[in-house]
């Protein structure tokens, strides 16, 4: 099952790398979406709440790109994706590039919980891993 979970995460990132952030057939309808840190931390329950949280994040930026540099199987249900993203400030035109991490909790082929970290160090600390 763990290799299957990595393939699920790879397919999610393939869509995101094409700029498709809107469709979420991979998400459990009651997904728990957590922004662990960053400008607007919080917990959002369900696909609609996750979509609103992501739209709020995107509201001040344009030309968002995201890529996974590495996938790590943490256990039978969790996959860590080490990521980088880029965007341009909508008003300022300033380009931003950063690293981050996402932890996908997968059961029965669906993402039940998704934790987004803007800080890789924080992700590693929360997971008890060393960078």
C-alpha positions, 0 to 999 in steps of 0.5 A, spaced: 500 500 500 505 505 501 508 505 494 500 505 492 500 512 496 506 515 493 503 514 486 497 517 489 501 523 491 505 523 484 498 524 481 496 529 485 502 533 484 502 532 476 495 535 476 498 541 480 504 542 476 499 543 470 496 548 474 490 544 476 488 546 483 481 546 482 479 538 481 480 534 487 478 527 486 483 524 490 480 528 496 476 524 501 469 529 502 471 530 509 478 531 508 481 535 514 486 540 511 491 543 515 495 550 514 500 548 520 504 555 519 505 561 514 501 567 514 494 564 515 494 557 519 488 554 521 484 547 520 479 546 515 474 540 514 471 538 508 473 539 500 469 546 500 473 549 506 479 546 503 478 550 497 476 556 500 482 556 504 486 555 498 483 561 494 484 565 500 491 564 499 491 565 492 488 571 492 494 576 493 498 572 488 499 570 480 502 565 476 503 560 482 507 554 480 508 548 485 513 542 484 515 536 488 522 535 489 522 528 493 517 523 496 518 520 502 514 514 505 513 515 512 509 509 514 503 505 511 498 511 511 503 517 510 507 520 505 511 526 505 512 531 499 518 536 499 516 541 495 518 548 492 513 553 489 513 560 486 509 566 485 508 573 483 505 578 488 499 581 485 500 588 486 507 588 487 510 584 481 515 581 486 517 574 485 517 569 490 520 562 491 520 558 497 520 551 499 515 547 503 512 540 505 506 537 505 504 530 509 498 526 505 494 521 510 491 516 505 486 511 507 483 507 502 485 510 496 483 517 498 487 523 502 483 523 509 488 529 512 493 534 508 498 538 512 501 544 509 507 546 512 511 553 509 517 551 513 520 545 512 524 545 518 517 545 522 515 539 518 521 535 520 520 537 527 513 536 527 514 529 524 521 527 529 525 527 522 532 530 521 533 534 515 
